[in-house]
Amino acid sequence: MELSTKRLAHIYGKGTPKERRAVYNVSIDVPPGSFYAIIGHTGSGKSTLIQHLNGLLKPTSGSVKIGGTTIHPDEKGKRLKEVRRQVGMVFQYPEHQLFEETIEKDICFGPRNFDVSEKEAKRRAKDSLKMVGLGEEFLQRSPFELSGGQMRRVAIAGVLAMKPEVLILDEPTAGLDPRGRREMMDLFLSLQQEQNITIILVTHSMEDAARYADQIIVMSGGTVYMEGTRTEIFRQGDKLQAVGLDIPESTRFLQSLQERFGISIQAGYTEDEVVEIIERLMKAGMHNDG
């Protein structure tokens, strides 16, 4: 399902003394099945933008197109329920939204709220748990008996049980250790590839944006500052630093090697790519020594 905005603007408290422009002149186009990352410093407009992409906010001006539905400023809200089914949202610390006595009931809550039969909702609960790497034996357990990482997986399973065509992730790895972050992001990547779900990731991690995203949108001051592939974005380190961002640590490490040894090294944006580049350099060095 395609997502796009056209000259989107949103003003909080319009017409009041606390009026504040959050986003303006935002025009983006996210193709179906793609993996996008949205990066930007705090206050850049990231959160306001993504809340328009599943109908949580309506535009002050401009429009948002979600599949076959176009949302204008005068939207009355009658069509927004279906939009919110199609576009799932995973907020920071989604496990805080768990509340039912069993995991099965918690996952079934969303589908049942959209008039899915109890039998179908239970089937979805079982399937979505499997998607996040948890077995059927978890269904009758209390979500509050689980580890933090498992609780987060259950919360994500609840979103997946709605069968969304788009999944919006707002800092989904917040609070996880490095291993947990990598496992969670790999999970989202596999969902995108196997289920052909469109993923939109809001993150402060340049490494995650570089590793997983097809395209990157950089927000600053409430509008789109840069947009392009990871190569196009991260080769412009000066422009990123001008808005309080930076290139991935792996890329910075390679740049320091170039400066120290006076050699030319192709850009690498993830840890795996850096390892491959260093291995090739070492092999080339050994060959030259020989």
JOGIJO-V600257 format. One record per residue. N is the residue number from 1. RES is the residue in three letters. SS is DSSP state (A for helix, B for strand, O for the rest). PHI is phi in whole degrees, -180 to 180 (* if undefined). OMEGA is omega in radians with two decimals (none if undefined). Layout:
((N;RES;SS;PHI;OMEGA) (N;RES;SS;PHI;OMEGA))
This chain:
((1;MET;O;*;-3.10) (2;GLU;O;-82;3.04) (3;LEU;B;-121;3.08) (4;SER;B;-155;3.01) (5;THR;B;-128;3.11) (6;LYS;B;-130;3.13) (7;ARG;B;48;-3.10) (8;LEU;B;-66;3.03) (9;ALA;B;-140;3.08) (10;HIS;B;-143;3.13) (11;ILE;B;-120;3.05) (12;TYR;B;-81;3.08) (13;GLY;O;62;-3.09) (14;LYS;O;-58;3.11) (15;GLY;O;83;3.12) (16;THR;O;-115;3.10) (17;PRO;O;-62;-3.13) (18;LYS;O;-97;-3.14) (19;GLU;O;-55;3.14) (20;ARG;B;-144;3.09) (21;ARG;B;-81;-3.09) (22;ALA;B;-96;3.06) (23;VAL;B;-139;3.08) (24;TYR;B;-154;3.05) (25;ASN;B;49;3.14) (26;VAL;B;-98;3.08) (27;SER;B;-124;3.12) (28;ILE;B;-132;3.13) (29;ASP;B;-141;-3.10) (30;VAL;B;-107;-3.10) (31;PRO;O;-68;3.11) (32;PRO;O;-60;3.05) (33;GLY;O;77;-3.10) (34;SER;O;-93;3.10) (35;PHE;B;-123;-3.11) (36;TYR;B;-107;2.97) (37;ALA;B;-117;3.04) (38;ILE;B;-116;-3.12) (39;ILE;B;-123;-3.12) (40;GLY;O;162;-3.14) (41;HIS;O;-72;3.11) (42;THR;O;-57;-3.13) (43;GLY;O;90;-3.10) (44;SER;O;-81;3.12) (45;GLY;O;109;-3.08) (46;LYS;A;-60;-3.06) (47;SER;A;-66;3.10) (48;THR;A;-62;3.13) (49;LEU;A;-60;-3.04) (50;ILE;A;-68;3.10) (51;GLN;A;-72;3.00) (52;HIS;A;-80;-3.00) (53;LEU;O;-81;2.96) (54;ASN;O;-131;3.00) (55;GLY;O;80;3.07) (56;LEU;O;-68;3.04) (57;LEU;O;-123;3.03) (58;LYS;O;-107;-3.12) (59;PRO;O;-64;2.90) (60;THR;O;-78;2.99) (61;SER;B;-152;-3.04) (62;GLY;B;81;-3.08) (63;SER;B;-151;3.07) (64;VAL;B;-127;3.09) (65;LYS;B;-110;-3.12) (66;ILE;B;-124;-3.03) (67;GLY;O;61;3.14) (68;GLY;O;-91;-3.09) (69;THR;B;-108;3.06) (70;THR;B;-110;-3.10) (71;ILE;B;-102;3.12) (72;HIS;O;-109;-3.14) (73;PRO;O;-57;-3.09) (74;ASP;O;-92;3.13) (75;GLU;O;-57;-3.07) (76;LYS;O;-88;3.04) (77;GLY;O;98;-3.09) (78;LYS;O;-65;-3.08) (79;ARG;O;-96;-3.01) (80;LEU;A;-74;-3.14) (81;LYS;A;-62;3.12) (82;GLU;A;-67;3.08) (83;VAL;A;-59;-3.11) (84;ARG;A;-72;3.01) (85;ARG;A;-75;-3.09) (86;GLN;A;-73;-3.08) (87;VAL;B;-117;-3.14) (88;GLY;B;-86;-3.12) (89;MET;B;-122;3.04) (90;VAL;B;-110;-3.12) (91;PHE;O;-84;3.00) (92;GLN;O;-59;3.12) (93;TYR;O;50;-3.11) (94;PRO;A;-63;3.14) (95;GLU;A;-63;3.10) (96;HIS;A;-69;-3.12) (97;GLN;A;-94;3.10) (98;LEU;O;-71;-3.08) (99;PHE;O;-150;-3.07) (100;GLU;O;-79;-3.08) (101;GLU;O;-78;3.06) (102;THR;O;-128;3.12) (103;ILE;A;-64;-3.14) (104;GLU;A;-60;-3.13) (105;LYS;A;-65;-3.12) (106;ASP;A;-66;-3.12) (107;ILE;A;-69;-3.11) (108;CYS;A;-73;-3.02) (109;PHE;A;-57;-3.11) (110;GLY;A;-61;3.12) (111;PRO;A;-58;-3.14) (112;ARG;A;-64;3.11) (113;ASN;A;-68;3.10) (114;PHE;O;-106;3.00) (115;ASP;O;68;3.01) (116;VAL;O;-77;-3.12) (117;SER;O;-64;-3.13) (118;GLU;A;-61;-3.14) (119;LYS;A;-62;-3.14) (120;GLU;A;-68;3.13) (121;ALA;A;-62;3.12) (122;LYS;A;-66;3.09) (123;ARG;A;-64;3.12) (124;ARG;A;-65;3.13) (125;ALA;A;-60;3.13) (126;LYS;A;-64;-3.11) (127;ASP;A;-67;-3.09) (128;SER;A;-71;3.04) (129;LEU;A;-61;3.12) (130;LYS;A;-62;3.14) (131;MET;A;-59;-3.10) (132;VAL;O;-95;3.01) (133;GLY;O;86;3.10) (134;LEU;O;-120;-3.07) (135;GLY;O;-88;-3.12) (136;GLU;A;-62;-3.10) (137;GLU;A;-64;3.12) (138;PHE;A;-82;-2.96) (139;LEU;O;-57;-3.07) (140;GLN;O;-96;3.08) (141;ARG;O;-85;3.04) (142;SER;O;-77;3.12) (143;PRO;A;-64;-3.07) (144;PHE;A;-86;3.05) (145;GLU;A;-94;-3.01) (146;LEU;O;-91;3.00) (147;SER;O;-71;3.14) (148;GLY;A;-58;3.13) (149;GLY;A;-65;3.12) (150;GLN;A;-69;3.10) (151;MET;A;-61;3.13) (152;ARG;A;-66;3.10) (153;ARG;A;-63;3.10) (154;VAL;A;-64;3.13) (155;ALA;A;-61;3.12) (156;ILE;A;-68;3.08) (157;ALA;A;-60;3.10) (158;GLY;A;-63;3.08) (159;VAL;A;-71;-3.12) (160;LEU;A;-66;3.14) (161;ALA;O;-65;3.07) (162;MET;O;-79;-3.10) (163;LYS;O;57;-3.13) (164;PRO;O;-71;3.04) (165;GLU;O;-91;3.11) (166;VAL;B;-132;3.10) (167;LEU;B;-123;3.12) (168;ILE;B;-103;-3.04) (169;LEU;B;-116;-3.13) (170;ASP;B;-101;-3.11) (171;GLU;O;49;-3.00) (172;PRO;O;-70;-3.11) (173;THR;O;-103;-3.13) (174;ALA;O;-57;3.07) (175;GLY;O;85;3.14) (176;LEU;O;-89;3.07) (177;ASP;O;-76;-3.06) (178;PRO;A;-55;3.13) (179;ARG;A;-65;3.13) (180;GLY;A;-63;3.12) (181;ARG;A;-63;-3.11) (182;ARG;A;-66;3.14) (183;GLU;A;-63;-3.11) (184;MET;A;-66;-3.13) (185;MET;A;-68;3.07) (186;ASP;A;-64;3.08) (187;LEU;A;-61;-3.14) (188;PHE;A;-64;3.13) (189;LEU;A;-64;3.13) (190;SER;A;-66;3.08) (191;LEU;A;-63;-3.14) (192;GLN;A;-63;-3.07) (193;GLN;A;-78;-3.05) (194;GLU;A;-85;-3.10) (195;GLN;A;-100;-3.09) (196;ASN;O;57;3.09) (197;ILE;O;-84;3.01) (198;THR;B;-76;3.13) (199;ILE;B;-115;2.99) (200;ILE;B;-123;-3.05) (201;LEU;B;-107;2.98) (202;VAL;B;-98;-3.03) (203;THR;O;-150;2.97) (204;HIS;O;-95;-3.08) (205;SER;O;-88;3.08) (206;MET;A;-65;3.14) (207;GLU;A;-64;3.12) (208;ASP;A;-66;3.11) (209;ALA;A;-61;-3.12) (210;ALA;A;-71;-3.05) (211;ARG;A;-74;-2.90) (212;TYR;A;-111;-2.94) (213;ALA;O;-86;2.98) (214;ASP;O;-76;-3.11) (215;GLN;B;-134;-3.13) (216;ILE;B;-126;3.04) (217;ILE;B;-111;3.10) (218;VAL;B;-104;3.11) (219;MET;B;-100;3.04) (220;SER;B;-155;3.09) (221;GLY;O;61;3.08) (222;GLY;O;93;3.13) (223;THR;B;-144;-3.12) (224;VAL;B;-76;-3.12) (225;TYR;B;-93;3.10) (226;MET;B;-148;3.05) (227;GLU;B;-152;3.13) (228;GLY;B;167;3.08) (229;THR;O;-71;-3.14) (230;ARG;A;-61;3.12) (231;THR;A;-64;-3.13) (232;GLU;A;-64;-3.10) (233;ILE;A;-78;-2.97) (234;PHE;A;-82;3.02) (235;ARG;O;-79;-3.13) (236;GLN;O;-108;-3.09) (237;GLY;A;-58;-3.12) (238;ASP;A;-63;-3.14) (239;LYS;A;-68;3.10) (240;LEU;A;-66;-3.13) (241;GLN;A;-64;3.13) (242;ALA;A;-65;3.11) (243;VAL;O;-115;3.01) (244;GLY;O;81;3.12) (245;LEU;O;-114;-3.10) (246;ASP;O;-148;3.05) (247;ILE;O;-84;3.11) (248;PRO;O;-59;3.14) (249;GLU;A;-59;-3.14) (250;SER;A;-63;3.12) (251;THR;A;-67;3.12) (252;ARG;A;-62;3.11) (253;PHE;A;-64;3.13) (254;LEU;A;-65;3.11) (255;GLN;A;-63;3.12) (256;SER;A;-67;3.07) (257;LEU;A;-65;3.12) (258;GLN;A;-59;-3.10) (259;GLU;A;-68;-3.06) (260;ARG;A;-72;-3.04) (261;PHE;A;-105;3.10) (262;GLY;O;63;-3.14) (263;ILE;O;-119;3.12) (264;SER;O;-100;-3.11) (265;ILE;O;-125;3.09) (266;GLN;O;-65;-3.07) (267;ALA;O;-66;3.02) (268;GLY;O;-131;-2.99) (269;TYR;O;-120;3.09) (270;THR;O;-131;-3.14) (271;GLU;A;-59;-3.13) (272;ASP;A;-62;3.14) (273;GLU;A;-67;3.11) (274;VAL;A;-63;3.11) (275;VAL;A;-59;3.14) (276;GLU;A;-62;-3.13) (277;ILE;A;-65;-3.14) (278;ILE;A;-65;3.10) (279;GLU;A;-61;3.12) (280;ARG;A;-66;3.11) (281;LEU;A;-64;3.14) (282;MET;A;-65;3.10) (283;LYS;A;-64;3.12) (284;ALA;A;-64;3.11) (285;GLY;A;-64;3.11) (286;MET;A;-65;3.13) (287;HIS;A;-66;3.14) (288;ASN;A;-66;3.13) (289;ASP;A;-65;-3.12) (290;GLY;O;-76;none))
